[in-house]
Amino acid sequence: MATPASGVREPAPASPATAAHYQRLALYLVLAIGIGFRLFHFFYNRSLFIDELYLNISLVKLNFWELATQPLAYEQKAPIGYLWTVKLCVLLFGKGEKALRLFSLCCGISALFAFVPVARFYLKSWGVVLAVGLLSLSWATIYHSVEAKQYSAELLATVLGLLLYTKYHNATRLQPLLLWGLAGGFCCGFLSR
């Protein structure tokens, strides 16, 4: 058998610290790319789609009380938290597409950051990067993050529900259980239908 030349060395295995460093970098990269796609589509400012128009007619015409107590035009439905927050954006920034889509954008980006600890709870190392990358780079989540509809708020409510589970699933005392119930009820009642 031939022996290796004296000057040639075997490559050293990557240390756990180096692997963790690359995983963090990859996680930050997929988050940055996902946020970049959302911001690009937000500032591209495409025209409102017909379904967006149906919902946003009510948001422009009705006041806060009417949004909570009257049926929306064209049989549209949306969570009260979404309606009130978008109505506030319309009052602050005008009736343009960007004002109508701002809350959806914030929810879409917030869902990415809230999903990181959820992924870390269920997965390890590169699995976290893959899961966050799938959510971050998914065409559907990017599109709905800049749509003037409630879908990204519902995504955020779902991710927050999972995040609450990861935090309180082993709780036995009354205070954390009560906090879990109140926060979960807020997410379900305010942000989703």
ROGU-463749 format. One record per residue: residue number from 1; residue in three letters; z negated, y, x negated of N, C-alpha, C in turn. Coordinates in pm, whole numbers. Atoms other than C-alpha are relative to their C-alpha. Example, Ala and Ser with C-alpha at 12.3 -4.5 7.8 and 13.67 -1.06 7.14 Angstrom:
# ROGU-463749
REC  num  residuo     n_w     n_v     n_u    ca_w    ca_v    ca_u     c_w     c_v     c_u
REC    1      Ala       0    -119     -89    -780    -450   -1230       0     120     -90
REC    2      Ser       6    -119      82    -714    -106   -1367     -73     109      77
//
This chain:
# ROGU-463749
REC  num  residuo     n_w     n_v     n_u    ca_w    ca_v    ca_u     c_w     c_v     c_u
REC    1      Met       0    -118     -84       0       0       0       0     124     -89
REC    2      Ala      -6    -125      75      76     346    -120    -121      85      35
REC    3      Thr     113     -91     -22    -210     590    -160      53     140      14
REC    4      Pro     -47    -137     -15    -178     951     -47     -14      77    -130
REC    5      Ala       6     -84     119    -111    1210    -312    -133      71      -5
REC    6      Ser     133     -57      16    -424    1364    -453     -12     140      58
REC    7      Gly       8    -137     -50    -337    1718    -334      11      10     152
REC    8      Val     -20      -2    -145    -274    1621      34    -131     -40      69
REC    9      Arg     125      29     -72    -573    1636     267      29     -24     147
REC   10      Glu      -7      23    -145    -619    1507     619     -43     128      71
REC   11      Pro      45    -119     -72    -642    1790     875    -141     -22      56
REC   12      Ala     138       9     -50   -1001    1860     970       2       7     152
REC   13      Pro       5      -8    -146   -1088    1794    1334     -56     136      44
REC   14      Ala      47    -129     -51   -1142    2106    1542    -147      -9      37
REC   15      Ser     142       0     -33   -1504    2198    1576     -18      34     148
REC   16      Pro      23     -34    -140   -1657    2225    1924       0     151      24
REC   17      Ala       1    -145     -16   -1705    2598    1867     143      54       6
REC   18      Thr    -138     -44      -1   -1334    2640    1793      68     -37     132
REC   19      Ala     -57      43    -129   -1233    2439    2103     -49      89     113
REC   20      Ala      56     -87    -104   -1467    2646    2320      61     140      -9
REC   21      His     -62    -131      19   -1320    2963    2170     141       2      60
REC   22      Tyr    -136       7     -55    -964    2854    2259      -2     -13     153
REC   23      Gln      12      13    -145   -1075    2756    2608     -32     134      64
REC   24      Arg      33    -134     -50   -1231    3100    2662     122      90      -4
REC   25      Leu    -121     -81      12    -916    3269    2535     103     -38     106
REC   26      Ala     -96      45    -101    -697    3056    2763     -45      42     140
REC   27      Leu      53     -41    -129    -925    3133    3059      24     150      22
REC   28      Tyr     -25    -144     -11    -907    3508    2991     148      29      17
REC   29      Leu    -144     -21      -8    -531    3480    2949      52     -29     141
REC   30      Val     -50      30    -136    -470    3308    3286     -56     100     101
REC   31      Leu      55    -103     -89    -703    3557    3456      79     131     -14
REC   32      Ala     -74    -125      24    -522    3852    3295     141      -9      57
REC   33      Ile    -135      15     -55    -180    3714    3389      -3       3     152
REC   34      Gly      12       0    -146    -292    3648    3746     -27     139      56
REC   35      Ile      27    -138     -43    -435    3998    3781     124      87     -21
REC   36      Gly    -122     -76      27    -121    4140    3622     106     -22     107
REC   37      Phe     -96      28    -107     102    3965    3877     -40      71     130
REC   38      Arg      47     -64    -124    -113    4096    4163      21     151      -7
REC   39      Leu     -18    -144      15    -109    4450    4029     148      39       1
REC   40      Phe    -142     -29      -1     266    4436    3968      52       4     144
REC   41      His     -49       5    -139     334    4334    4329     -63     110      86
REC   42      Phe      64    -109     -74      84    4590    4459      73     132     -26
REC   43      Phe     -65    -126      34     249    4879    4274     151      -3      27
REC   44      Tyr    -140      11     -41     598    4747    4349      16      51     143
REC   45      Asn      12     -61    -132     499    4838    4706     118     -34      92
REC   46      Arg    -108      41     -90     745    4633    4907     -30      47     142
REC   47      Ser      18     -41    -139     798    4724    5272     -88    -100      73
REC   48      Leu      85      88     -80     561    4582    5530      86    -102      73
REC   49      Phe     -64     108     -74     666    4250    5676     -38      14     148
REC   50      Ile      21     -18    -144     684    4223    6058    -141     -43      43
REC   51      Asp     134      47     -35     358    4024    6078    -106     100     -47
REC   52      Glu      91    -103      47     183    4289    5868       2     121      93
REC   53      Leu     -13    -114     -92     316    4561    6097     -77     -24     130
REC   54      Tyr      69      31    -127     183    4387    6409    -150      23     -12
REC   55      Leu     145     -18      17    -172    4382    6270     -34     144     -30
REC   56      Asn      37    -132      48    -166    4723    6109      26     113      99
REC   57      Ile     -12     -99    -108     -53    4908    6420    -138      27      59
REC   58      Ser     135     -17     -54    -402    4847    6556     -91      70    -100
REC   59      Leu      85     -63     101    -564    4947    6227      24     150     -10
REC   60      Val     -32    -142       8    -387    5282    6231     -43      72     128
REC   61      Lys      23     -68    -128    -433    5359    6602    -145      -4      49
REC   62      Leu     133      17     -58    -781    5228    6686    -109      50     -95
REC   63      Asn     114     -38      83   -1118    5358    6567     -87    -123     -26
REC   64      Phe      85     113      38   -1399    5140    6430     -54     -74     123
REC   65      Trp      56      61    -120   -1558    5079    6771     107     -77      77
REC   66      Glu    -108      67     -72   -1226    4994    6933      48    -125     -74
REC   67      Leu     -37     119      76   -1143    4752    6652     -96    -116      26
REC   68      Ala     100     105     -24   -1466    4566    6728      -4     -47     145
REC   69      Thr      19      33    -142   -1444    4568    7107     128     -24      79
REC   70      Gln    -125      15     -75   -1076    4571    7210      90    -102     -67
REC   71      Pro     -97      91      62    -804    4313    7162     101      79     -84
REC   72      Leu     -98     -65      86    -561    4397    6885     139     -12      61
REC   73      Ala    -137       0     -51    -198    4477    6961      73    -128     -44
REC   74      Tyr     -85     114      29      54    4191    6968     -79    -130     -23
REC   75      Glu      85     120       7    -226    3931    7003     -39     -37    -142
REC   76      Gln      42      24     137    -322    3969    6638    -152     -24      -5
REC   77      Lys     143      26      19    -660    3849    6512     -33      14    -148
REC   78      Ala      46     -15     138    -857    3930    6198    -152      16       4
REC   79      Pro     146     -16       6   -1223    3925    6089     -39     148       5
REC   80      Ile      46    -138     -18   -1421    4237    6171     -22      69    -134
REC   81      Gly      20     -60     132   -1512    4296    5806     131      44     -62
REC   82      Tyr    -131     -37      51   -1148    4296    5709      51     124      73
REC   83      Leu     -50    -113     -79   -1055    4532    5994     -70     130     -37
REC   84      Trp      76    -122      29   -1333    4781    5922      26      50    -142
REC   85      Thr     -22     -43     138   -1275    4783    5546     139      60     -17
REC   86      Val    -136     -55       9    -900    4837    5581       7     133      75
REC   87      Lys       3    -128     -73    -965    5108    5842     -61     109     -88
REC   88      Leu      60     -96      93   -1191    5280    5588     100      40    -109
REC   89      Cys    -104     -31     100    -911    5256    5327     105      93      59
REC   90      Val     -99     -87     -65    -670    5413    5577     -55     141      15
REC   91      Leu      60    -133     -14    -912    5699    5643     -10      72    -134
REC   92      Leu      17     -62     132    -968    5757    5270     132      29     -70
REC   93      Phe    -121      -9      82    -616    5705    5133     128      20      81
REC   94      Gly    -120     -21     -81    -376    5756    5424      52    -129      61
REC   95      Lys     -53     112     -78    -158    5527    5634     108     -78     -73
REC   96      Gly    -106      68      75      70    5399    5356     -29    -146     -26
REC   97      Glu      11     143      27     133    5042    5252    -110     -31    -101
REC   98      Lys     102      27     103     -93    5067    4947    -141       6      58
REC   99      Ala     132      -9     -61    -392    5178    5153     -27    -122      88
REC  100      Leu      16     116     -87    -331    4893    5397     -16    -130     -80
REC  101      Arg       7     122      83    -308    4642    5110    -111       4    -104
REC  102      Leu      99     -15     107    -588    4772    4885    -114    -102      12
REC  103      Phe     111      95     -16    -866    4556    5032      46    -142     -29
REC  104      Ser     -53     134      31    -647    4245    5013      11     -20    -150
REC  105      Leu     -10       7     146    -581    4320    4646    -138     -21     -62
REC  106      Cys     137      13      54    -953    4364    4574     -58    -139      28
REC  107      Cys      48     135     -34   -1033    4037    4755      69    -105     -85
REC  108      Gly     -73      98      80    -761    3849    4570     -47      -4    -144
REC  109      Ile      49      -5     138    -883    3965    4231    -145     -48      -8
REC  110      Ser     140      44      -2   -1250    3911    4321     -11    -151      14
REC  111      Ala       1     145     -17   -1172    3555    4431      22     -72    -133
REC  112      Leu     -25      62     131   -1041    3479    4081    -129      -5     -81
REC  113      Phe     122      -5      81   -1364    3591    3914    -111     -85      62
REC  114      Ala     102      82     -65   -1585    3421    4174      29    -148     -16
REC  115      Phe     -37     141      13   -1392    3097    4124     -36     -58    -136
REC  116      Val      30      50     136   -1472    3073    3751    -131     -80      -2
REC  117      Pro     122      82       2   -1838    2964    3798      10    -124      91
REC  118      Val     -19     117     -86   -1731    2731    4082      73    -109     -78
REC  119      Ala     -74      98      81   -1478    2563    3852     -88     -57    -110
REC  120      Arg      90      48     106   -1740    2541    3577    -104     -97      55
REC  121      Phe      96      90     -60   -1978    2369    3819      59    -139      18
REC  122      Tyr     -61     128     -32   -1732    2095    3909      79     -62    -115
REC  123      Leu     -89      49     105   -1519    2064    3594     -56      33    -138
REC  124      Lys      41     -27     137   -1552    2068    3218     119      50     -81
REC  125      Ser     -91     -48     103   -1369    2239    2932     136      43      54
REC  126      Trp    -134     -41     -37    -993    2251    2989      27     -14     148
REC  127      Gly     -13      11    -146   -1032    2146    3353     -29     133      68
REC  128      Val      32    -133     -54   -1188    2487    3421     121      92     -15
REC  129      Val    -117     -85      27    -891    2662    3261     114     -38      94
REC  130      Leu    -108      45     -88    -647    2449    3461     -24      42     144
REC  131      Ala      30     -36    -139    -824    2507    3794      13     151      24
REC  132      Val     -11    -145     -14    -856    2883    3742     146      43     -16
REC  133      Gly    -142     -31      17    -496    2892    3621      80     -30     125
REC  134      Leu     -72      33    -123    -376    2717    3936     -26     105     108
REC  135      Leu      29    -103    -100    -555    2967    4159      59     134     -41
REC  136      Ser     -45    -129      50    -461    3261    3942     152      16       6
REC  137      Leu    -145      -9      11     -91    3178    3909      73     -58     121
REC  138      Ser     -62      54    -121     -29    3024    4251      78     109      72
REC  139      Trp     -83     -98     -69     257    3201    4426     -66      43     131
REC  140      Ala      58     -34    -130      76    3185    4762    -118      96     -14
REC  141      Thr     116     -91      15    -245    3347    4636      43     136     -54
REC  142      Ile     -51    -129      47     -49    3615    4452      60      78     116
REC  143      Tyr     -66     -67    -111     160    3694    4758    -101      52     102
REC  144      His      97     -41    -102    -134    3702    4999    -101     103     -53
REC  145      Ser      89    -102      57    -335    3918    4758      56     140      15
REC  146      Val     -59    -133     -19     -93    4202    4822      65      10     138
REC  147      Glu     -50      -5    -137     -22    4134    5188    -102      73      86
REC  148      Ala      91     -75     -88    -168    4364    5453     -43     -88     117
REC  149      Lys      56      95     -95    -324    4067    5630    -131     -50     -60
REC  150      Gln     136      38      36    -666    3902    5610      -9    -124     -90
REC  151      Tyr       5     130      67    -569    3591    5410     -76       1    -132
REC  152      Ser      74      -2     126    -706    3698    5072    -149      23      23
REC  153      Ala     142     -14     -35   -1033    3804    5239     -57    -136      39
REC  154      Glu      46     135     -36   -1056    3452    5384     -10     -90    -122
REC  155      Leu      11      74     126    -986    3306    5039    -128      38     -72
REC  156      Leu     124     -45      64   -1267    3518    4897    -121     -57      70
REC  157      Ala     114      56     -75   -1502    3405    5175     -18    -148     -32
REC  158      Thr       7     143      34   -1419    3041    5096     -57     -21    -140
REC  159      Val      49      13     138   -1474    3084    4722    -147      42      -8
REC  160      Leu     142     -40       0   -1801    3272    4785     -87    -107      65
REC  161      Gly      74     111     -60   -1911    2988    5013     -23    -112    -100
REC  162      Leu      16     101     106   -1848    2741    4730     -96      47    -108
REC  163      Leu      90     -55     101   -2025    2971    4486    -145      -6      47
REC  164      Leu     135      10     -55   -2328    2988    4714     -50    -144      -3
REC  165      Tyr      39     140       6   -2329    2609    4734     -43     -38    -141
REC  166      Thr      34      37     138   -2327    2575    4355    -134      58     -42
REC  167      Lys     125     -67      39   -2620    2813    4332    -122     -57      74
REC  168      Tyr     116      33     -83   -2841    2688    4616      -4    -144      50
REC  169      His      -5     134     -58   -2751    2323    4682    -124     -84     -27
REC  170      Asn     123      74      29   -3073    2196    4523    -126      73      45
REC  171      Ala     115     -81     -40   -3297    2461    4678     -87     -75     102
REC  172      Thr      94      61     -95   -3607    2340    4860     -95     102      60
REC  173      Arg      88    -104     -52   -3803    2661    4908      70      78     110
REC  174      Leu     -54     -71    -116   -3759    2873    5218      83     122     -40
REC  175      Gln     -70    -124      36   -3654    3198    5046     144     -24     -47
REC  176      Pro    -139      20      39   -3345    3063    4864      85     -61     113
REC  177      Leu     -74      57    -112   -3245    2859    5170      37     107     102
REC  178      Leu     -27    -110     -92   -3275    3167    5390     107      93     -56
REC  179      Leu    -101     -84      65   -3076    3372    5141     138     -67       6
REC  180      Trp    -125      76      -7   -2809    3099    5130      59       8     141
REC  181      Gly     -47      -6    -138   -2787    3095    5509      50     138      40
REC  182      Leu     -42    -137     -33   -2768    3474    5543     129      39     -72
REC  183      Ala    -121     -34      75   -2510    3515    5267     119     -80      50
REC  184      Gly    -108      81     -54   -2304    3227    5401      45      49     137
REC  185      Gly     -34     -54    -132   -2321    3369    5753      76     130     -11
REC  186      Phe     -72    -127      23   -2213    3709    5624     144     -28     -41
REC  187      Cys    -136      32      45   -1915    3557    5442      85     -53     115
REC  188      Cys     -77      60    -110   -1810    3353    5745      25     101     112
REC  189      Gly     -14     -89    -112   -1872    3620    6006      72     130     -31
REC  190      Phe     -54    -131      34   -1760    3928    5820     140      -8     -62
REC  191      Leu    -125       7      74   -1472    3808    5604      99    -104      52
REC  192      Ser     -93     103     -48   -1326    3507    5785     -19     -22     149
REC  193      Arg       8      22    -144   -1257    3395    6139     -62    -132      31
//
